[in-house]
Amino acid sequence: MKVVITDFEYPNVEQETKIITESGTQLQACHLKTEEEIIAAVRDADAVIVQYAVITRKIIDHMQNCKMIIKYGIGVNNIDSAAAAEKGICVCNVPDYGVDEVSNHAIALLLALAKKLPVITKALRGGDWGYTSTVPLFRLAGSTLGLVGLGRIPSLVAKKMSGFGMRILAFDPYMTPEAARERGAELVDFETLCRESDFISIHCPLTDSTTHLFDEKAFALMKKTAFLINTARGPVIEEQALIGALKSGKIAGAGLDVFETEPISQESELLRMDNVIATPHCAWYSEEAISTLQRKVAEEVVNVLGGNPPFNCTNKIS
């Protein structure tokens, strides 16, 4: 059997090579750029590992033996999952490798925005001694945190933030009120979350229903003192609408680790706003997270090619 890695940004794939080849399977690690290059490499592959490469329907149509496509990460929006399902190919991910890291990053953005650290740091460097550059600033205790999604990461955010005395709301159409309460959150609809939250942290997957979930209408519902945080997927926010909301004062600020187009253009207005903290899609990163991700990808490949059900299949195979 043959496994192909289409692309990777890690220093090496020694873990994957050891785990997969010890199972008696050949591993070919590549840095493929074009659709044609990917087709040629994966045509006879039994499993495909992908990081950023876009796996289109055309590529999947050319797969002759493939049983699984697995993503280095959580979001599988760069893989045509429907086309894979039609061919009986399971699309897998690793949903738990960086949960602690992403939850911490979201909280770090929230706290930095709450205390307006970028604003006051800039003011101090300009010779302004005092707190006036941050006016108005509000106490976290008694404020409201809204979580969009209530899976592993936002549930951990809720747990970690529970000690700050905040009211925690959640919007998740797949969650029951009882299950939300067990995770420390009150389940509400999207409009209520927008209206009542002082901080909104996005943790939902990118789907047709969540693309541009935060648009002009959503920003119009939000408090003028509210902050928006996104460590999920960039297109959940309509970026031009966000820029407009920030410039007009419809919301107070944003903490963004992901963007509609990545890498973000250096000309983007978001990178020049004092009330925006921007990081380069790195919330997931720690040395431990990378090692865990690479190991779990390889273990899932061996598991599925060994004839077992996948640990984490994200599409429905008929």
C-alpha positions as CSV (number, residue, x, y, z in Angstrom):
1,M,0.0,0.0,0.0
2,K,1.0,3.6,-0.6
3,V,0.5,6.8,1.4
4,V,1.2,10.3,-0.1
5,I,1.8,13.5,1.8
6,T,0.9,16.3,-0.6
7,D,2.5,19.1,1.4
8,F,3.8,19.9,4.8
9,E,5.5,22.8,6.5
10,Y,7.2,20.9,9.4
11,P,11.0,20.5,9.6
12,N,10.6,16.7,8.9
13,V,8.1,13.9,8.7
14,E,10.2,11.4,10.7
15,Q,7.3,10.4,13.0
16,E,5.0,9.7,10.1
17,T,7.6,7.8,8.3
18,K,8.4,5.6,11.2
19,I,4.8,4.8,12.2
20,I,3.6,4.2,8.6
21,T,6.5,2.3,7.2
22,E,6.6,0.0,10.3
23,S,3.1,-1.0,9.4
24,G,4.4,-2.2,6.0
25,T,3.1,0.7,4.0
26,Q,5.2,2.9,1.7
27,L,5.2,6.7,2.4
28,Q,6.0,9.4,-0.2
29,A,6.4,12.9,1.2
30,C,6.0,15.7,-1.3
31,H,5.7,19.5,-1.7
32,L,3.2,19.6,-4.5
33,K,1.9,22.9,-5.9
34,T,-0.5,22.3,-8.8
35,E,-3.6,20.2,-9.3
36,E,-1.8,18.3,-12.0
37,E,1.1,17.5,-9.7
38,I,-1.2,16.2,-7.0
39,I,-3.2,14.1,-9.5
40,A,0.0,12.4,-10.7
41,A,1.2,11.7,-7.1
42,V,-2.1,10.4,-5.6
43,R,-3.6,8.5,-8.5
44,D,-2.6,5.1,-7.0
45,A,-2.4,6.2,-3.3
46,D,-4.3,4.2,-0.7
47,A,-4.3,7.2,1.7
48,V,-3.5,10.9,1.3
49,I,-2.2,13.3,3.9
50,V,-2.7,17.0,3.2
51,Q,-2.0,20.3,5.0
52,Y,-2.7,23.3,2.8
53,A,-3.1,21.8,-0.7
54,V,-6.6,22.1,-2.1
55,I,-8.0,18.6,-2.9
56,T,-10.6,19.3,-5.6
57,R,-13.3,17.0,-7.1
58,K,-11.0,16.6,-10.1
59,I,-8.2,15.3,-8.0
60,I,-10.6,12.9,-6.2
61,D,-12.0,11.7,-9.4
62,H,-8.5,10.5,-10.4
63,M,-8.0,8.6,-7.2
64,Q,-8.1,4.9,-8.0
65,N,-7.4,3.2,-4.6
66,C,-7.8,5.9,-2.0
67,K,-9.6,5.0,1.2
68,M,-9.0,8.1,3.2
69,I,-7.8,11.7,3.0
70,I,-6.6,13.1,6.3
71,K,-5.9,16.8,7.2
72,Y,-3.0,18.0,9.3
73,G,-5.3,19.9,11.5
74,I,-9.0,20.4,12.3
75,G,-10.7,22.3,9.5
76,V,-11.1,20.3,6.3
77,N,-12.5,23.1,4.1
78,N,-9.6,22.7,1.6
79,I,-10.9,19.1,0.8
80,D,-14.0,18.5,-1.3
81,S,-15.7,16.2,1.3
82,A,-18.8,15.6,-0.8
83,A,-16.8,14.4,-3.7
84,A,-14.8,12.1,-1.4
85,A,-18.0,10.7,0.1
86,E,-19.4,9.9,-3.3
87,K,-16.3,7.7,-3.9
88,G,-16.4,6.1,-0.5
89,I,-13.4,8.0,0.7
90,C,-13.5,9.1,4.4
91,V,-12.1,12.6,5.1
92,C,-10.4,12.6,8.5
93,N,-8.9,15.2,10.8
94,V,-7.2,15.6,14.2
95,P,-9.7,17.6,16.3
96,D,-7.8,17.5,19.6
97,Y,-4.1,18.2,18.9
98,G,-4.1,21.9,19.7
99,V,-7.2,22.5,21.9
100,D,-5.2,23.9,24.8
101,E,-3.2,26.2,22.5
102,V,-6.1,27.6,20.6
103,S,-8.2,28.2,23.7
104,N,-5.3,30.0,25.4
105,H,-4.7,32.1,22.3
106,A,-8.4,33.2,22.1
107,I,-8.3,34.1,25.8
108,A,-5.0,36.0,25.4
109,L,-6.6,38.1,22.6
110,L,-9.7,38.6,24.8
111,L,-7.7,39.8,27.8
112,A,-5.5,42.0,25.7
113,L,-8.5,43.7,24.1
114,A,-10.3,44.0,27.4
115,K,-7.4,45.9,28.9
116,K,-6.7,47.7,25.6
117,L,-3.1,46.8,25.8
118,P,-2.1,47.7,22.3
119,V,-3.7,51.1,22.7
120,I,-2.1,52.0,26.0
121,T,1.3,50.6,24.9
122,K,1.3,52.9,21.9
123,A,0.2,55.8,24.0
124,L,3.0,55.3,26.5
125,R,5.6,55.0,23.8
126,G,4.3,58.4,22.6
127,G,4.9,60.0,26.0
128,D,1.3,59.6,27.4
129,W,1.5,58.6,31.1
130,G,-1.8,57.5,32.5
131,Y,-4.9,55.7,31.6
132,T,-6.9,58.2,29.5
133,S,-6.0,56.5,26.2
134,T,-8.0,53.5,27.3
135,V,-11.2,55.3,28.3
136,P,-13.7,53.7,28.5
137,L,-12.5,50.5,30.1
138,F,-14.9,48.0,31.7
139,R,-14.5,45.3,34.4
140,L,-14.5,41.7,33.1
141,A,-16.5,40.4,36.1
142,G,-20.1,40.8,35.3
143,S,-19.6,41.1,31.5
144,T,-20.8,38.6,29.0
145,L,-18.7,36.3,26.8
146,G,-20.4,34.8,23.7
147,L,-19.0,31.6,22.2
148,V,-19.9,30.8,18.6
149,G,-19.7,27.0,18.7
150,L,-19.4,24.9,21.8
151,G,-17.1,22.0,20.8
152,R,-13.8,21.1,22.4
153,I,-12.0,24.4,22.1
154,P,-14.8,26.8,23.2
155,S,-15.8,24.4,26.0
156,L,-12.3,24.8,27.3
157,V,-12.5,28.5,26.8
158,A,-15.6,28.5,28.9
159,K,-13.9,26.4,31.6
160,K,-10.9,28.6,31.8
161,M,-12.9,31.9,31.8
162,S,-15.3,30.7,34.4
163,G,-13.1,32.1,37.2
164,F,-13.4,35.6,35.8
165,G,-17.0,36.0,36.9
166,M,-18.3,36.4,33.4
167,R,-21.7,35.3,32.1
168,I,-21.1,32.9,29.3
169,L,-23.4,32.5,26.3
170,A,-23.1,30.0,23.4
171,F,-24.6,29.7,20.0
172,D,-24.4,26.2,18.6
173,P,-27.3,24.7,16.6
174,Y,-26.0,21.2,17.3
175,M,-26.0,21.5,21.1
176,T,-28.8,21.0,23.6
177,P,-29.4,23.5,26.4
178,E,-28.6,20.7,28.9
179,A,-25.3,19.9,27.2
180,A,-24.4,23.6,27.1
181,R,-25.0,24.0,30.8
182,E,-22.7,21.1,31.5
183,R,-20.0,23.0,29.6
184,G,-20.7,26.1,31.7
185,A,-22.6,28.1,29.0
186,E,-26.2,29.3,28.4
187,L,-27.4,28.3,25.0
188,V,-29.0,31.2,23.0
189,D,-29.8,32.1,19.4
190,F,-27.3,34.0,17.2
191,E,-29.1,37.3,17.4
192,T,-29.3,37.2,21.2
193,L,-25.6,36.3,21.4
194,C,-24.7,39.3,19.2
195,R,-26.9,41.7,21.2
196,E,-25.9,40.7,24.7
197,S,-22.2,39.8,24.4
198,D,-19.4,42.1,25.4
199,F,-16.9,39.7,23.8
200,I,-17.6,37.2,21.1
201,S,-15.2,34.4,20.4
202,I,-15.7,32.4,17.1
203,H,-15.0,28.7,17.2
204,C,-17.3,27.2,14.6
205,P,-16.2,25.3,11.4
206,L,-16.4,27.0,8.0
207,T,-19.5,25.7,6.2
208,D,-22.0,27.2,3.8
209,S,-24.1,28.3,6.8
210,T,-21.2,29.9,8.7
211,T,-19.6,31.7,5.8
212,H,-20.0,35.5,6.4
213,L,-22.0,34.7,9.5
214,F,-20.6,38.0,10.8
215,D,-21.8,40.5,8.3
216,E,-23.2,44.1,8.4
217,K,-26.4,42.8,9.9
218,A,-24.5,41.0,12.7
219,F,-22.3,44.0,13.5
220,A,-25.4,46.2,13.7
221,L,-26.7,44.0,16.4
222,M,-23.6,44.1,18.5
223,K,-22.8,46.5,21.3
224,K,-20.5,49.5,20.4
225,T,-18.3,48.4,23.3
226,A,-18.0,44.8,22.1
227,F,-15.0,43.0,20.9
228,L,-14.9,40.2,18.3
229,I,-12.3,37.4,18.4
230,N,-11.7,34.8,15.7
231,T,-9.4,31.8,16.0
232,A,-11.5,29.5,13.8
233,R,-11.7,30.3,10.0
234,G,-11.4,33.7,8.4
235,P,-14.4,33.6,6.1
236,V,-16.8,33.3,9.0
237,I,-16.3,37.1,9.1
238,E,-17.1,39.3,6.1
239,E,-13.9,41.2,6.3
240,Q,-15.0,44.4,4.6
241,A,-18.0,44.6,6.8
242,L,-15.7,44.2,9.8
243,I,-13.5,47.0,8.6
244,G,-16.5,49.2,8.2
245,A,-17.8,48.3,11.7
246,L,-14.4,49.1,13.3
247,K,-14.0,52.4,11.4
248,S,-17.5,53.6,12.2
249,G,-17.4,52.5,15.8
250,K,-20.2,49.9,15.6
251,I,-17.9,47.6,17.6
252,A,-14.9,48.4,19.8
253,G,-12.2,46.1,18.4
254,A,-11.2,42.7,17.2
255,G,-8.6,40.0,17.8
256,L,-7.9,38.0,14.7
257,D,-5.7,34.9,14.1
258,V,-7.4,34.0,10.7
259,F,-8.5,36.0,7.7
260,E,-10.6,35.7,4.6
261,T,-7.5,35.5,2.4
262,E,-4.3,34.0,3.8
263,P,-1.6,35.3,4.1
264,I,-3.4,38.6,4.7
265,S,-2.3,41.4,2.4
266,Q,0.2,43.8,4.0
267,E,-2.1,46.6,2.6
268,S,-5.1,45.4,4.7
269,E,-6.6,48.2,6.9
270,L,-6.9,45.6,9.7
271,L,-3.1,45.7,10.1
272,R,-3.1,49.5,10.7
273,M,-5.9,49.8,13.2
274,D,-5.0,50.4,16.9
275,N,-8.1,48.5,18.1
276,V,-7.2,45.3,16.2
277,I,-4.8,42.6,17.3
278,A,-3.7,40.4,14.4
279,T,-1.7,37.2,14.5
280,P,-0.7,35.0,11.5
281,H,-2.9,31.9,11.9
282,C,-0.6,30.6,14.7
283,A,-3.1,30.0,17.6
284,W,-2.6,26.2,17.3
285,Y,1.2,26.3,17.6
286,S,3.3,24.8,20.3
287,E,6.1,22.2,19.9
288,E,4.0,19.7,21.7
289,A,1.0,20.4,19.4
290,I,3.0,19.8,16.2
291,S,4.4,16.5,17.5
292,T,1.0,15.3,18.6
293,L,-0.6,16.3,15.3
294,Q,2.0,14.5,13.2
295,R,1.8,11.4,15.4
296,K,-2.0,11.2,15.4
297,V,-2.2,11.7,11.6
298,A,0.1,8.7,11.1
299,E,-1.7,6.6,13.6
300,E,-5.0,7.3,11.9
301,V,-3.6,6.3,8.5
302,V,-2.4,3.0,10.0
303,N,-5.7,2.5,11.7
304,V,-7.8,3.0,8.6
305,L,-5.5,1.1,6.2
306,G,-5.6,-1.7,8.7
307,G,-9.3,-2.1,8.0
308,N,-10.6,-0.3,11.1
309,P,-13.2,2.5,11.4
310,P,-11.6,5.9,11.5
311,F,-11.1,7.7,14.8
312,N,-12.4,11.0,13.4
313,C,-14.3,10.9,10.1
314,T,-15.8,14.3,9.1
315,N,-17.9,13.2,6.1
316,K,-20.7,10.7,5.8
317,I,-19.9,7.7,3.6
318,S,-23.1,6.1,2.2
